[in-house]
Every structure is written in structure tokens, then in C-alpha cells.
Amino acid sequence: MDLFQAFVLGALQGITEFLPISSSGHLVIGEWFLGLKVYGLKSFDVALHIGSLLAIFVYFRKDLVGLIKAFFRLFIGKFDGEYAKLILFIFVGTLPAVFAGLFLEDQIDGIFRNIFAIGVAMIVVGLIFIVGEWVHKKMAVGSTEMTLRKALFIGIAQAVALIPGVSRSGSTIVMGLFQGVGRESAARFSFLLGMPAILGAGILALFKASDGVSVEFMPMLLGAVTSFVFSLLSVWFLMKFLKKHSLVVFALYLLIIGSFVLYQSS
């Protein structure tokens, strides 16, 4: 892998990780167009996800500090406040992804990590976005306050996003919409829920990276830095965008790119 390829894939990861259009699917597509061995680049994918994880830490630094303080308060028997509840919701929401990552990831990669399956997944997700927005408009949207039930269902949606082509942020946000949660609140919880998920997936992939293709240090570093910069920009953009706009524009994009991928793979 050369530096140009590392930059392209890093930018692609950063732009797509937090926009609801599937970073894993776009990485496989990018690696495919660049002529790289998509399954063998696990270690490089980990480096890109580390860059994205750092971007979440930076953007949500106030929430991160609040979560850390609330966590240590648990050791003195104090479970109160917004962040204490948020820790519980993140824990419950993370469980489905932990289970799926430990027991199903190899099977999922073996079945879905190919261009045709990714095209199909993108089209399906795009249609779900449209339905989710329609349901969200029709239902009486009550309190956007998170509950254990909502956190669990959003966590299940995050686990489904282990399938390449299914956006993690998109699936969790639209699950929030199905439950009457506002877009901005759903996006915030989605990103905070993504911290342990991305970290855990990175650690798990590191143990499996020895079977992949070796990538030199400089391309790895450039990819991680590029991923961090573009991820930070993507988070900022999406949080601003969802204040006034819906997921429909991303749904249309997924329908178009998914159809194009199916055409190219046929």
C-alpha cells in the first residue's frame, strides 16, 4: 500500500464512519477499486478506526469527562445524575454488539464482506431510512429521554451494523427515530454508544490482524491521521445537519451507490 492509497482510504473512513452511509461498506468498495485485498487489510482497518475513535473523544470531550467522573463516583456508592444513567444505557446498548462481535463476526465477514452483498445492504438500509423517517413523522414524538428499552433496541441495531454495508450510526439513529427519539438526541447517543463498540472492535481485530497483509508504518500512520481529521469534520457536520434535516438525503445516496455497486459487480 502506498501513501496515496492510505490517504484515500483514511479520508473515506473518516467521511463515512459517522455519516449514516457505512464506513465498512465504503472501505471494502474503496479497497476493491484500488485493487487491494479487502479481507487481508484488517490491521489497516483497525488503524483507521482508531483515528475515528479519537475524533469522538475530541468532539464529545465534555461528555467523556462527565462519564469518567460518574464512573468513579460509582466506587463510592453514588449512582445519580445524567451521566450515571448514561453509563447504564451505554452498557446495556453495548451488550448486543459484544455478543455479535465475539461469536458471529467471522461468519458475518465470510458471508457479507463482498461487493454484491454490500450493494444489497446499502439499498436495504436506504429503504429503512425512508420508512423510519415516515414513521417518525406519523407517530406522536414524546420525550426524547433515553430508557433501558430504547438503549437495548438501539444496541441491537448497532450489532446488525457489523454487516458491511450497514451503517452503524445510521442504524442506531434510525432505531431511535422508530422509538420517538429526536434526531439530534439519537445521534448523540449513537456516537457515545460507538465509543466502546469501536474500541472493542479494534482490540478484537488486532488479535486477528496477524493473518492479514502487512502494511508499513507510514501508510498506517497517514491513514489514521487522515481518518481522525475527516472523522472530526463528519461528526461536526452531522450534528449540525440533523438539527434541521432528515435522513432521506442519505437514503437516496445509499440507494444510488448500492445500485451502482450491484451493477458493477454483475
MOMOCOR-V574014 format. One line per field, one symbol per residue. phi: phi as a letter, one per 30 degrees, with the letter a starting at -180 (. if undefined). psi: psi as a letter, one per 40 degrees, with the letter a starting at -180 (. if undefined). burial: b if it has 24 or more other ideal C-beta (glycine too) atoms within 12 Angstrom, else e. Layout:
# MOMOCOR-V574014
phi: ???
psi: ???
burial: ???
This chain:
# MOMOCOR-V574014
phi: .cdddddddddddddcdcddbiddddddddddddicddddceddedddddedddddeddcdddddddddddddddciccbjeddddedddddddedddddddcbddddddccdbdddddddddddeddeddddddddddddcddddbddddddddddddddddejcddddddddddddciddeddddededddddddddddddddddcdddcddcddddddddddddddddddddedddddddbbcdddddddddddddddddddd
psi: hidddddddddddddedeifehdddddddddddefihddefddddddddddddddddddfddddddddddddddeefhgiidddddddddddddddddddddeedddddddegiddddddddddddddddddddddddihhbhehiidddddddddddddeehhehhdddddddddddeehidddddddddddedddddddddddddeedeahhhidddddddddddddddddddddddddedeiaeddddddddddddddddde.
burial: beeebbbbbbbbbbbbbbbbbbbbbbbbbbbbeeebebbebbbbbbbbbbbbbbbbbebbeebbeebeebeeeeeeeeeeeebbbbbbbbbbbbbbbbebbeeebeebbeebbbbbbbbbbbbbbbbbbbebbeebeeeeeeeeebeeebbbbbbbbbbbbbbbbbbbbbbbbbbbbbbbbbbebbbbbbbbbbbbbbbbbbebbeeebeebeebeeebbebbbbbbbbbbbbbbbebbebbeeebbbebbebbbebbeebbeeee
